[in-house]
């Protein structure tokens, strides 16, 4: 799959530079998903057909001008093919948009969809944008550590059960 390169919007750039003028940082708070595949343009202020808006679950700065953001789409709502993705600032301004006629994913009510994006914001001043998250850790590495810890505890418990079974069998032989 090719890289998803979002287009910065004029409204998003203006919002970032306004915040910078006030000595503040613009905050990305939501990922918006839609189903209208089209060529993204910097003049867009919203998705062609927004279907879901999700809070950013987790995020981190991975460079002066690069952010990693994650989110999860679950629960009841419209099911659709994702053909456009946007990143919204705290005030609702669309900072960037990616769109294609080729679907990126399918949103289903039966299966949660984990989203992860690395945003390179080369056209913006370093450290001009931050991420506001819900605090949910969706890192696969973190889940892997949790899974490994659970698996180790289960195996340890099984070993104790087998040891106990052998002790009971020994006692039955003596009786």
Secondary structure, 3 states (H helix, E strand, C coil): CCCCCCEECHHHHHHHHHHHHCCCCEEEEEEEEECCCCCCCCCCCCCCCEEEEEECCEEEEEECCEEEEEEEECCCCCCEEECEEEEEECCCCEEEEEECCCCCEEECCCCCEEEEEEEECCCCCCCCEEECCCCCCCCHHHHHHHHHHHHHHHHHHHHHHHHHHHHHHHHHHHC
